[in-house]
Amino acid sequence: MDNADYLNQISGGKLDKKVNPKTGKVGFQLPFGLGLNHKTFIILGAILVAVVGLIAMMMVAQQATSRLKGLAYSVGMRSINLNEVVGKYHSSIKNSNLKSLSNDLKTVLANFNRDYPAVWASIQGAGDGTAEAVDTEESVKLSLDNAFTSASMNAILDRNFALEMSYQAEYMALRIHELQEQTENASLQASYDEFMTIKQRFDDWIATH
């Protein structure tokens, strides 16, 4: 029994002998009637392209999901941390108008922290966020705390507070808008408007002090 017969036998007869007319040697056909010719390579190439495309689509989807988780986490934690920082330094603000504005910011943050958990919970995995988002929010909170402690000790808290909260209110508004676009959640529009309004009020105070 030659090698061809042996292979044909152990394969259950599924390998078909095929004589090459040029060499007279016996070869075998691939499964499904495919032979080693240009058509075979075209078919195999198409299958490979489809597989690679599917893998690429899955990777893009995973990246988009990760970005959404990180964004949702950052929005929620930034608001919670800002509420804590504002509450900590509110009593140290000297200017009465700025102190009133700080109170209004606390109200905006409190309202958002009351309503946002429903949105946060609707995004799978957002509660844990991503490693990058967690590190960023912890770093921002520590940086704000250190900056305001130093400013308070040097009697320059008011303007520093106003400048920073103008930036943070705008940050919140822009991230909320981004989240709204990705989730198509219309309920976030009111929060966006509130943060943009309070940002403009901080800008107005800065312009006159």
Secondary structure, DSSP 8 states (H G I E B T S, - for coil): --HHHHHHHHTTT-S-EEE-TTT--EEE--GGG--SSHHHHHHHHHHHHHHHHHHHHHHHHHHHHHHHHHHHHHHHHHHHHHHHHHHHHGGG---HHHHHHHHHHHHHHHHHHHHHHHHHHTSTTTTT--HHHHHHHHHHHHHHHHHHHHHHHTT-HHHHHHHHHHHHHHHHHHHHHHHHHHHT-GGGHHHHHHHHHHHHHHHHHHHT-
